[in-house]
């Protein structure tokens, strides 16, 4: 399980090849994470749209890697 989806979470997929059969993705509790995201300059990544984008990217990578 990759939870929460943080920036660059898609990079985890290559490390998990041959170690997992599937992945479950979950998004950040955005309400409580707002200050953390703002502190690290990730404000634009604190959205459901970003989760959908990165989640889709991770699914595509996993499909390519056979996960």
C-alpha positions as CSV (number, residue, x, y, z in Angstrom):
1,X,0.0,0.0,0.0
2,X,1.2,3.4,-0.9
3,X,-0.5,5.9,1.4
4,X,-0.6,8.7,1.4
5,X,0.4,9.6,-2.1
6,X,3.1,12.1,-1.6
7,X,5.1,13.9,-4.4
8,X,7.4,11.4,-6.2
9,X,5.5,8.4,-4.9
10,X,5.6,7.0,-8.5
11,X,9.3,6.4,-7.9
12,X,8.5,3.7,-5.4
13,X,7.1,1.4,-8.1
14,X,10.6,0.5,-9.5
15,X,11.8,-0.4,-6.0
16,X,8.8,-2.7,-5.5
17,X,9.2,-4.7,-8.7
18,X,9.5,-8.5,-7.9
19,X,8.5,-7.8,-4.3
20,X,4.7,-7.2,-4.6
21,X,1.9,-8.6,-6.6
22,X,-0.4,-5.5,-6.4
23,X,-0.6,-2.1,-4.8
24,X,-3.3,-0.2,-3.1
25,X,-3.2,3.6,-3.4
26,X,-4.7,6.1,-1.0
27,X,-4.7,9.8,-0.9
28,X,-3.7,12.2,1.8
29,X,-6.2,13.6,4.3
30,X,-5.9,16.9,2.6
31,X,-7.6,19.0,5.3
32,X,-5.0,18.0,7.9
33,X,-2.1,18.0,5.5
34,X,-2.5,21.6,4.3
35,X,0.1,23.1,6.6
36,X,2.6,20.3,5.7
37,X,2.1,20.7,2.0
38,X,2.4,24.5,2.3
39,X,5.6,24.2,4.3
40,X,7.3,22.1,1.7
41,X,6.0,24.1,-1.3
42,X,3.6,21.3,-2.4
43,X,0.4,23.3,-2.2
44,X,-0.6,22.5,-5.8
45,X,-0.1,18.8,-5.0
46,X,-2.7,18.9,-2.2
47,X,-5.7,18.3,-4.5
48,X,-7.8,15.4,-5.6
49,X,-6.8,16.1,-9.2
50,X,-3.1,15.6,-8.3
51,X,-4.0,12.2,-6.6
52,X,-5.9,11.1,-9.7
53,X,-2.9,12.2,-11.9
54,X,-0.3,10.4,-9.9
55,X,-2.5,7.4,-9.2
56,X,-3.0,7.0,-12.9
57,X,0.7,7.3,-13.5
58,X,1.5,4.7,-10.8
59,X,-1.1,2.3,-12.3
60,X,0.4,2.7,-15.8
61,X,3.9,2.0,-14.4
62,X,2.7,-1.0,-12.4
63,X,1.0,-2.4,-15.5
64,X,4.2,-2.0,-17.5
65,X,6.2,-3.7,-14.7
66,X,3.7,-6.5,-14.2
67,X,2.6,-5.5,-10.8
